[in-house]
């Protein structure tokens, strides 16, 4: 996502740092010598003589600031949860789980707090690069409820054109890439000009606008806010009759954003002019670094583990026995692998507060992970992508190509093959996803129990 915004960041930096030089008209009076006295603009205590020492201090503090950035990134990975399954903090588009990623990465890229925004995590109004880029992404990459989770016609599941899934996946991709077929996921992306956010203008996140309602409820954790209702945002539900009063809104709904990438650098430069304070040296702590590294490894195992319920690489439940559970009791197989990996990392060196906070949240049911309904839907959609024929799948509301009149319907295939062979084809991966139990029942003509 950060790479996708690189060109927009560059353009925004040019726009926000550019200015017009006003030239005063000549007057009859004899002008003074064109000497600029910068020190007369400095406030009490500020001096150019402070710059070398303050700059030296900023450079010395880089290792400690890098550790802080890694800590922020680790917490953001814990906060957003697994990436391989959709959730309220892992949607297609900007959701509450993304802000911390921007902040952590920018803190490591620019290890100067006034530039990166370190120390103000979760504060969307602070003019750090992390906060600025996060808010810019909120403007330009809103989610779409019809695609934010995983299902998104005509790509997921694949709508029929030829009737063959793999061929149709390629055709729809080409139609979407060329702009011939509307795709809700990206329809509202990069639609706001920079002029709406610069030169004194502010972009208003209208609660009625695109991407303001999330796919589910996201919880607060660490520095970051989850979803909010209209009342929790300080808004009157009567002013928004089209929004359910209990709908989970993005925490930035109803706020404003003005793009200004020059302020972080201006603030940093101004800080170099301030009186030197020897107490502001921040040396790295080896124990703190080890703890942060432990947190980062554990959070990465949580975020990037592909063998979790709802993942395309997980054909079944992908659950393990609960801690202390009986491996011979099927009911005890209820724990995702990412929990075990985090727990193992915690057991290797107990007492990590970052890991402990996530584990407590998981036990209380407030960790941001996929819920069973989302997992079941995603697992089914991934399985649909493996079927040979996609004739069962629906079309998008406005298909640029509609060949359904030339394709056989499932009912026509059933009438042609007969119930016995149709049921086999429907469970072997030809008409429907492969299902071992369904295939067994179809082959031996087992009637499902009522």
C-alpha positions as CSV (number, residue, x, y, z in Angstrom):
1,X,0.0,0.0,0.0
2,X,2.8,2.3,0.8
3,X,4.4,1.6,-2.6
4,X,1.1,2.3,-4.2
5,X,1.0,5.8,-2.7
6,X,4.6,6.6,-3.5
7,X,3.8,8.7,-6.6
8,X,1.0,10.5,-4.7
9,X,3.4,11.2,-1.8
10,X,5.9,12.7,-4.2
11,X,3.3,14.8,-5.9
12,X,1.8,15.9,-2.6
13,X,5.2,16.9,-1.3
14,X,5.7,19.2,-4.4
15,X,2.3,20.7,-4.0
16,X,2.6,21.4,-0.3
17,X,6.1,22.8,-0.4
18,X,5.7,25.0,-3.4
19,X,5.0,28.7,-2.8
20,X,4.7,32.0,-4.6
21,X,7.4,34.6,-4.0
22,X,5.8,38.0,-3.6
23,X,7.8,40.8,-5.0
24,X,7.2,44.2,-3.4
25,X,6.8,47.1,-5.9
26,X,9.6,49.7,-6.0
27,X,9.2,52.9,-3.9
28,X,11.0,56.2,-4.2
29,X,12.8,55.7,-0.9
30,X,16.3,54.5,-1.0
31,X,16.2,50.7,-0.2
32,X,18.4,49.2,2.5
33,X,21.1,46.8,1.7
34,X,19.7,43.4,0.8
35,X,21.2,41.7,3.9
36,X,19.0,39.1,5.6
37,X,19.2,39.0,9.4
38,X,17.8,35.6,10.2
39,X,18.6,35.9,13.9
40,X,16.2,38.7,14.3
41,X,13.4,36.2,13.5
42,X,14.4,33.9,16.2
43,X,12.5,33.9,19.5
44,X,14.1,34.1,22.9
45,X,16.4,31.2,23.5
46,X,16.6,30.2,19.8
47,X,20.0,30.4,18.1
48,X,21.8,29.1,15.1
49,X,24.6,28.2,17.5
50,X,22.3,25.5,18.9
51,X,22.0,23.6,15.6
52,X,25.3,21.6,15.7
53,X,24.7,20.3,19.2
54,X,21.0,19.5,18.7
55,X,21.8,17.9,15.3
56,X,24.4,15.8,17.0
57,X,21.9,14.8,19.7
58,X,19.3,13.9,17.0
59,X,21.8,11.6,15.3
60,X,22.9,10.0,18.6
61,X,19.2,9.3,19.3
62,X,18.6,7.4,16.0
63,X,19.2,3.9,17.4
64,X,16.7,4.5,20.3
65,X,14.2,6.0,17.8
66,X,14.6,3.0,15.5
67,X,13.8,0.7,18.4
68,X,10.7,2.8,19.1
69,X,9.7,2.5,15.4
70,X,10.1,-1.3,15.5
71,X,8.0,-1.4,18.6
72,X,5.2,0.7,16.9
73,X,5.3,-1.6,13.9
74,X,5.1,-4.7,16.1
75,X,2.1,-3.3,18.0
76,X,0.4,-2.4,14.7
77,X,0.8,-5.9,13.5
78,X,-0.8,-7.2,16.7
79,X,-3.5,-4.7,16.4
80,X,-4.5,-5.5,12.8
81,X,-4.4,-9.2,13.3
82,X,-3.9,-11.9,10.6
83,X,-3.5,-10.6,7.1
84,X,-4.5,-13.8,5.2
85,X,-8.1,-13.5,6.4
86,X,-10.4,-10.5,6.2
87,X,-11.5,-8.8,9.3
88,X,-12.6,-5.3,10.4
89,X,-8.9,-4.3,10.7
90,X,-7.9,-6.2,7.5
91,X,-10.2,-5.0,4.7
92,X,-9.6,-4.2,1.1
93,X,-9.0,-0.4,1.5
94,X,-8.2,1.7,4.5
95,X,-9.5,0.5,7.8
96,X,-8.6,1.2,11.5
97,X,-5.7,-1.3,11.4
98,X,-3.7,0.6,8.8
99,X,-2.6,3.7,10.6
100,X,-0.1,1.9,12.8
101,X,1.6,0.4,9.8
102,X,2.2,3.8,8.3
103,X,3.4,5.1,11.6
104,X,5.8,2.2,12.3
105,X,7.3,2.2,8.9
106,X,7.8,6.0,8.7
107,X,9.3,6.0,12.2
108,X,11.9,3.6,11.0
109,X,12.5,5.4,7.7
110,X,12.8,8.8,9.4
111,X,14.1,8.2,13.0
112,X,13.4,11.8,14.1
113,X,10.1,12.0,16.1
114,X,9.1,15.5,14.8
115,X,9.3,14.2,11.2
116,X,7.9,10.8,11.6
117,X,5.3,11.6,14.3
118,X,6.8,9.2,16.9
119,X,5.3,9.7,20.3
120,X,2.0,10.7,18.8
121,X,0.8,7.3,17.6
122,X,-2.9,7.3,16.9
123,X,-3.2,11.0,16.9
124,X,-4.6,11.7,13.4
125,X,-4.2,15.5,13.8
126,X,-0.5,15.5,14.6
127,X,1.5,16.6,11.5
128,X,3.9,13.7,11.4
129,X,4.7,11.9,8.2
130,X,3.1,8.7,9.5
131,X,-0.1,10.4,10.4
132,X,-0.1,12.5,7.2
133,X,0.3,9.5,4.9
134,X,-2.3,7.5,6.9
135,X,-4.9,10.2,6.5
136,X,-4.0,10.7,2.8
137,X,-4.6,7.0,2.3
138,X,-7.9,7.3,4.1
139,X,-8.9,9.9,1.6
140,X,-7.7,8.1,-1.5
141,X,-8.3,4.4,-0.7
142,X,-11.7,4.0,0.9
143,X,-13.2,0.6,1.4
144,X,-16.3,-0.6,-0.4
145,X,-18.8,-2.7,1.6
146,X,-19.5,-4.9,-1.4
147,X,-15.8,-5.8,-1.6
148,X,-14.2,-4.9,1.7
149,X,-14.2,-8.4,3.1
150,X,-13.4,-10.8,0.3
151,X,-16.4,-11.3,-1.9
152,X,-16.3,-8.9,-4.8
153,X,-18.0,-9.6,-8.1
154,X,-17.1,-10.3,-10.8
155,X,-13.7,-11.4,-9.5
156,X,-14.7,-13.2,-6.3
157,X,-16.4,-15.5,-6.9
158,X,-15.7,-15.6,-10.6
159,X,-18.7,-14.6,-12.7
160,X,-19.3,-16.7,-15.8
161,X,-18.3,-15.6,-19.3
162,X,-17.1,-18.8,-21.0
163,X,-18.2,-21.0,-18.1
164,X,-14.6,-22.1,-17.3
165,X,-13.4,-20.5,-14.1
166,X,-9.7,-20.1,-14.9
167,X,-10.4,-18.6,-18.3
168,X,-13.0,-16.2,-16.9
169,X,-10.7,-15.1,-14.2
170,X,-8.3,-13.9,-16.8
171,X,-11.0,-12.3,-18.9
172,X,-12.5,-10.3,-16.0
173,X,-9.0,-9.2,-14.9
174,X,-8.4,-7.8,-18.4
175,X,-11.8,-6.1,-18.5
176,X,-11.2,-4.5,-15.1
177,X,-7.7,-3.4,-15.9
178,X,-8.8,-1.7,-19.1
179,X,-11.7,0.0,-17.3
180,X,-14.4,-1.7,-19.4
181,X,-15.8,-3.4,-16.4
182,X,-16.7,-1.5,-13.2
183,X,-15.1,-3.0,-10.1
184,X,-16.5,-1.7,-6.8
185,X,-13.2,-2.3,-4.9
186,X,-11.3,0.4,-6.8
187,X,-14.2,2.5,-8.1
188,X,-13.7,5.3,-5.5
189,X,-9.9,5.0,-5.3
190,X,-7.8,8.1,-6.0
191,X,-10.8,10.3,-6.9
192,X,-10.0,13.3,-4.7
193,X,-7.7,15.9,-6.2
194,X,-4.9,17.3,-4.1
195,X,-6.4,20.8,-4.4
196,X,-9.2,19.7,-2.1
197,X,-6.6,19.2,0.7
198,X,-4.1,22.0,0.1
199,X,-3.9,25.8,-0.2
200,X,-6.1,26.2,2.9
201,X,-8.6,23.6,1.9
202,X,-9.5,20.7,4.1
203,X,-11.1,17.4,3.1
204,X,-14.1,16.4,5.2
205,X,-14.7,12.8,5.9
206,X,-18.5,12.8,5.4
207,X,-20.0,9.9,7.3
208,X,-22.3,9.4,4.3
209,X,-19.3,9.2,2.0
210,X,-17.5,6.2,0.5
211,X,-15.6,4.0,3.0
212,X,-17.0,5.4,6.2
213,X,-18.9,2.3,7.3
214,X,-16.6,-0.6,8.1
215,X,-17.3,-4.3,7.5
216,X,-17.5,-5.0,11.2
217,X,-16.6,-3.7,14.7
218,X,-12.9,-3.1,15.4
219,X,-11.7,-2.8,19.0
220,X,-9.3,-0.3,20.5
221,X,-5.8,-1.6,21.4
222,X,-2.4,-0.1,22.1
223,X,-2.5,3.5,20.6
224,X,-5.2,3.1,18.0
225,X,-9.0,3.5,18.0
226,X,-11.4,1.0,16.5
227,X,-14.7,1.7,14.9
228,X,-17.2,4.2,16.4
229,X,-20.9,4.8,16.2
230,X,-22.3,8.2,15.3
231,X,-22.9,9.1,19.0
232,X,-19.4,8.0,19.9
233,X,-18.1,10.3,17.3
234,X,-20.1,13.2,18.8
235,X,-22.5,13.2,15.8
236,X,-26.3,13.4,16.0
237,X,-27.8,10.2,14.5
238,X,-30.9,12.3,13.4
239,X,-28.6,14.2,11.0
240,X,-27.7,11.0,9.3
241,X,-31.0,9.1,8.6
242,X,-29.3,6.9,6.0
243,X,-26.8,5.5,8.5
244,X,-27.8,2.9,11.1
245,X,-27.1,4.5,14.5
246,X,-25.2,1.3,15.5
247,X,-23.2,1.0,12.3
248,X,-19.4,0.7,12.8
249,X,-18.0,3.9,11.4
250,X,-14.3,4.6,10.8
251,X,-12.8,6.6,13.7
252,X,-11.9,9.4,11.3
253,X,-15.5,9.9,10.1
254,X,-16.6,13.5,10.7
255,X,-13.1,14.8,10.9
256,X,-11.0,17.0,8.5
257,X,-7.7,16.5,6.8
258,X,-5.3,19.1,5.3
259,X,-2.3,17.7,3.4
260,X,0.9,19.5,4.5
261,X,4.1,17.4,4.2
262,X,6.3,20.4,4.8
263,X,5.3,20.9,8.4
264,X,7.1,17.9,9.8
265,X,10.4,19.0,8.3
266,X,9.8,22.6,9.4
267,X,9.1,21.5,13.0
268,X,12.3,19.4,13.0
269,X,14.4,22.3,11.7
270,X,12.9,24.6,14.3
271,X,13.8,22.1,17.0
272,X,17.4,22.4,16.1
273,X,17.3,26.1,17.0
274,X,16.1,25.5,20.5
275,X,18.4,25.6,23.5
276,X,20.4,22.5,23.9
277,X,19.2,20.1,26.6
278,X,21.6,17.4,27.6
279,X,18.7,15.5,29.2
280,X,17.2,14.8,25.8
281,X,19.8,12.2,24.9
282,X,18.1,8.8,24.5
283,X,20.5,5.9,24.3
284,X,19.3,2.4,23.2
285,X,18.6,-0.1,25.9
286,X,19.7,-3.7,24.9
287,X,17.0,-5.3,27.0
288,X,14.3,-3.0,25.5
289,X,15.6,-3.9,22.1
290,X,15.5,-7.6,22.8
291,X,11.9,-7.2,24.1
292,X,10.9,-5.3,21.0
293,X,12.5,-7.9,18.7
294,X,10.5,-10.6,20.6
295,X,7.3,-8.6,20.0
296,X,8.1,-8.0,16.4
297,X,8.7,-11.7,15.7
298,X,5.6,-12.8,17.5
299,X,3.5,-10.2,15.7
300,X,4.9,-11.2,12.4
301,X,4.0,-14.8,13.1
302,X,0.5,-13.7,13.8
303,X,0.1,-11.3,10.8
304,X,1.8,-13.3,8.1
305,X,0.9,-16.9,9.0
306,X,-0.9,-18.4,6.0
307,X,-2.2,-21.5,7.7
308,X,-5.2,-20.0,9.5
309,X,-8.9,-20.4,9.1
310,X,-10.2,-18.5,6.1
311,X,-6.9,-18.4,4.3
312,X,-6.6,-19.7,0.7
313,X,-3.8,-22.0,1.9
314,X,-6.1,-23.6,4.5
315,X,-8.5,-26.0,2.9
316,X,-10.0,-27.1,6.2
317,X,-10.6,-25.7,9.7
318,X,-6.8,-25.4,10.3
319,X,-7.4,-25.5,14.1
320,X,-5.2,-27.0,16.8
321,X,-6.0,-28.3,20.3
322,X,-6.5,-25.6,22.9
323,X,-3.8,-25.2,25.6
324,X,-4.2,-28.1,28.0
325,X,-6.8,-29.7,25.7
326,X,-7.3,-33.4,24.9
327,X,-6.0,-34.1,21.5
328,X,-8.5,-37.0,21.2
329,X,-11.4,-34.7,21.9
330,X,-12.6,-33.0,18.7
331,X,-14.2,-30.2,20.7
332,X,-10.8,-29.2,22.0
333,X,-9.5,-28.6,18.5
334,X,-10.6,-24.9,18.5
335,X,-7.4,-22.8,18.6
336,X,-5.8,-21.2,15.5
337,X,-2.1,-21.8,14.8
338,X,-1.3,-18.1,15.2
339,X,-2.3,-18.1,18.8
340,X,0.0,-21.0,19.5
341,X,2.9,-19.3,17.7
342,X,2.4,-16.1,19.8
343,X,2.1,-18.2,22.9
344,X,5.4,-20.1,22.2
345,X,7.2,-16.8,21.6
346,X,5.8,-15.5,25.0
347,X,6.8,-18.7,26.8
348,X,10.4,-18.4,25.6
349,X,10.8,-15.2,27.6
350,X,7.7,-14.5,29.7
351,X,6.8,-11.0,30.8
352,X,6.6,-9.1,27.5
353,X,3.9,-6.5,28.0
354,X,3.1,-6.0,24.3
355,X,2.6,-9.7,23.7
356,X,0.7,-10.0,27.0
357,X,-1.7,-7.3,26.1
358,X,-2.6,-9.1,22.9
359,X,-3.0,-12.5,24.5
360,X,-5.3,-11.0,27.2
361,X,-7.4,-9.4,24.5
362,X,-7.6,-12.7,22.6
363,X,-8.7,-14.5,25.8
364,X,-11.4,-11.8,26.3
365,X,-12.5,-11.9,22.7
366,X,-11.5,-8.3,22.0
367,X,-8.5,-9.0,19.7
368,X,-9.0,-7.9,16.1
369,X,-9.3,-11.2,14.2
370,X,-11.8,-12.8,11.8
371,X,-15.0,-14.0,13.3
372,X,-16.5,-17.4,12.4
373,X,-19.0,-16.0,9.9
374,X,-16.3,-14.2,8.0
375,X,-14.0,-17.2,8.1
376,X,-16.8,-19.5,6.7
377,X,-17.6,-17.1,3.9
378,X,-14.0,-16.6,2.9
379,X,-13.2,-20.3,3.0
380,X,-16.2,-21.0,0.7
381,X,-15.2,-18.3,-1.7
382,X,-11.6,-19.5,-2.0
383,X,-12.9,-23.0,-2.7
384,X,-15.2,-21.6,-5.5
385,X,-12.1,-20.4,-7.2
386,X,-10.8,-23.9,-7.6
387,X,-14.0,-25.2,-9.4
388,X,-13.7,-26.1,-13.1
389,X,-17.0,-24.5,-14.1
390,X,-18.3,-21.2,-12.7
391,X,-21.8,-21.4,-14.1
392,X,-23.3,-21.4,-10.6
393,X,-21.8,-18.0,-9.7
394,X,-23.8,-14.8,-10.1
395,X,-23.0,-11.8,-12.4
396,X,-22.1,-8.4,-11.1
397,X,-25.0,-5.8,-11.2
398,X,-23.7,-4.2,-14.4
399,X,-21.7,-6.7,-16.4
400,X,-20.1,-5.5,-19.6
401,X,-20.4,-9.0,-21.0
402,X,-23.4,-11.2,-20.3
403,X,-23.2,-14.7,-21.9
404,X,-25.5,-16.5,-19.5
405,X,-28.1,-16.8,-22.3
406,X,-25.6,-19.1,-24.2
407,X,-24.5,-21.1,-21.2
408,X,-26.3,-24.1,-19.6
409,X,-27.8,-23.5,-16.2
410,X,-27.1,-25.9,-13.3
411,X,-30.6,-27.1,-13.6
412,X,-30.1,-28.0,-17.3
413,X,-26.9,-29.8,-16.5
414,X,-28.7,-31.8,-13.8
415,X,-31.4,-32.7,-16.2
416,X,-28.8,-33.8,-18.8
417,X,-26.5,-35.8,-16.5
418,X,-29.1,-37.1,-14.1
419,X,-29.1,-36.7,-10.4
420,X,-26.5,-39.3,-9.7
421,X,-23.7,-38.0,-12.0
422,X,-24.6,-34.4,-11.3
423,X,-24.1,-34.9,-7.6
424,X,-20.7,-36.5,-8.3
425,X,-19.7,-33.6,-10.5
426,X,-21.0,-31.1,-7.9
427,X,-18.7,-32.5,-5.2
428,X,-15.6,-33.4,-7.2
429,X,-14.6,-29.9,-8.2
430,X,-16.3,-29.7,-11.6
431,X,-19.5,-27.9,-10.9
432,X,-19.1,-27.3,-7.2
433,X,-16.0,-27.2,-4.8
434,X,-14.4,-30.5,-3.9
435,X,-16.1,-32.1,-0.8
436,X,-14.9,-35.5,0.3
437,X,-17.9,-36.2,2.4
438,X,-20.3,-35.0,-0.3
439,X,-18.4,-37.0,-2.9
440,X,-18.7,-40.2,-0.7
441,X,-22.4,-39.6,-0.3
442,X,-22.8,-39.0,-4.0
443,X,-20.9,-42.1,-5.2
444,X,-22.8,-44.4,-2.8
445,X,-26.0,-42.5,-3.3
446,X,-26.3,-41.7,0.4
447,X,-29.4,-39.5,1.2
448,X,-28.4,-36.8,3.7
449,X,-30.2,-37.0,7.0
450,X,-33.0,-34.6,7.5
